[in-house]
Amino acid sequence: MARSTDPLASLLADDHGESLFDALDDVQFWIKDRAGRYLRVNRALLRNYGFADAAAVVGKRDDELFPPHLAQQYQGDDRQVLAGRPLRDRVELVARPDRTAGWHLTNKVPLRGRDGRVVATAGITRDIDASAVALAPFDRLGPVVEHLRRHYHLPLDKRRLARFVGRSVRSLERAFASAFGTSVLQYQRKLRLHHACRSLVDGAQPITAIALAVGYGDHSHFTRDFRRAFAMSPRAYRRRWARTVEL
């Protein structure tokens, strides 16, 4: 039989890697094509998001499977990786089956055909809380990240955060940007919007009350940030996703 000349077919012909990742309960694994469609996923990913089987995921894009506060992050990463820039050891919040979010360590790499062109992306993400792996950036900045996670709704006090890890404010900002690819302020804003999205989807609380609960001083500021992040208003987001998603 003639060997396939399709670079994706060659990449997917061997399922040993997929079988290997199926044996790891705390590691999610996937491969996507250039259009962002899932080609391979392992059991841990299916279980994490509550999918019955691979058929529910394969052939679909992130924006067909997840609400925007998840899909936009995943698709932004894919664009970076398709441009040939791997994503290495990023600590980020990932949705869990119990509707909470946990800290994960994520890596994504480009997959190339025989001619060197990027034909797909592959990634893994590991639950930090369920893993004994030592994570240097998380260990160094863990107290800062944990404070932001627990107190994202409070005013940002960079001096206090810097004291947690024995650094100056400027040194903290540099270390944080290097470890997480974003500023402390932007990270806090992401946490606030992440929790706001969940409140919009899961309950009937007024939007102004949600804005205040996640740390915004008023409805208009919250709405501006929300539109900038998701290209729709909080009200439109609620109409689109309330009672239709389980993430």
BELGIPE-V467499 format. One record per backbone hydrogen bond with DSSP energy under -1.0 kcal/mol. NH is the residue of the N-H (numbers start at 1). CO is the residue of the C=O. Records with the same first field share a line. If there is no record, write none. Layout:
BEGIN
NH: CO ; CO
END
This chain:
BEGIN
10: 6
11: 7
12: 8
19: 15
20: 16
21: 17
22: 18
23: 20
24: 21
28: 125
30: 123
31: 40
32: 121
33: 37
36: 33
38: 60
39: 31
40: 31
42: 29
46: 42
47: 43
48: 44
49: 45
51: 46
56: 53
57: 54
58: 54
59: 38
60: 57
64: 61
65: 62
66: 62
70: 67
71: 67
72: 68
74: 70
75: 71
76: 72
77: 73
78: 74
79: 75
80: 76
81: 77
82: 78
83: 79
84: 81
85: 80
87: 108
90: 106
92: 104
94: 102
96: 100
99: 96
102: 94
104: 92
105: 126
106: 90
107: 124
108: 87
109: 122
111: 120
113: 117
116: 113
119: 111
120: 111
121: 32
122: 109
123: 30
124: 107
125: 28
126: 105
127: 26
128: 103
131: 128
139: 135
140: 136
141: 137
142: 138
145: 141
146: 142
147: 143
148: 144
149: 145
150: 146
151: 147
154: 151
161: 157
162: 158
163: 159
164: 160
167: 162
172: 168
173: 169
174: 170
175: 171
176: 172
177: 173
178: 174
179: 175
180: 176
181: 177
187: 183
188: 184
189: 185
190: 186
191: 187
192: 188
193: 189
194: 190
195: 191
196: 192
197: 193
198: 194
199: 195
200: 196
201: 197
202: 198
203: 199
210: 206
211: 207
212: 208
213: 209
214: 210
216: 211
222: 218
223: 219
224: 220
225: 221
226: 222
227: 223
228: 224
229: 225
230: 226
231: 227
237: 233
238: 234
239: 235
240: 236
241: 237
242: 238
244: 241
END
